[in-house]
Amino acid sequence: MSKVYFKKDRLRYGFLWMLIFAGASYLVSLFEINWLATTLMIFAGLSLITGIFGTNDDTGNSVGIACPKCKVFHPMQSLNDIESTIYLYGETVFRTRKSDGLNIHPFLCLKCKNVTEYASDLNNLSGHAVCGYEYFETKKMTKKNISDAMAFAKLHGHQHIIETLK
């Protein structure tokens, strides 16, 4: 599977490539090779435009969940098992966005101790989906998140999560 890029990664790499091309353009202009300097500046602009307005195209990747902070990826078939560091508990605890009725679910990353909100976007209609899911807000776990996850784990018999969250 190729590397998974989130929107913030795309912005960072676009800006980095813009700086590289602009710096190279400046150095080339010192030697008065104007056509090459102009070409490098065009690439600098395209890098920045791609970083800001580009969309993710990860059709070659399998569908799964990745933590945006620690970038741990899990295919859907291995979620909520003993080896998984991501725990999906949002089937009963989710919020609905009023503007379009999108159901936004939370998941826990047991590695970095964060809660991330996500929504299914298998066809990448938003242009920001990563492996079939769009990610919204990532924040530190709270006691409410832990109690919601514990209740879900007890309901479904996920003893390994109950022991991990204690």
C-alpha positions, 0 to 999 in steps of 0.5 A: 500500500502506498503512503497515505496523505492527509490534507495537512500533509498535502499543504506542507509538501506543496509549500515545501516544493514551492520553496525548493523551486523558488530557491532554485529559480533564484539561484539559476537567475544569478547565472542569467539563465532566464528561461530555466528560472521562469520554468522553475517559478512556474513549477513553484506556483503549480506546487503551491496550487496543488498543495492548496487546491489538490484532492486525494486520489488513493483509489489504489489503497484499501479501505481503512481507518488511519489516525491522522496524528500518528498515521497508523493505518488499519484495514477495515477487516482488522479493526476492533481486534486485539492487535488494532490500535484503533477502536471504533465505538461511534455506532451509538455515539455520533453527531449529525452535521445540520448542513447536509445530514452527514453522520460523523463518528468518533474513534479512539487511537490507543497509540497516541491517546486521541479521539478523531471524528470521521465520516464515510466517503468511499467515493471521495466526493469531498476530495479530502477522503483518505482510504474511504474516510474523511477526517474532521477533528482530532483531540485528546481523549476525555473521560466521556470518550473513555466511558462511551468506549467502555460502554460500547466495549461491554455491550459487544464483549470487547474485553481487551478494550475494557482492560486497555482503557482501565 
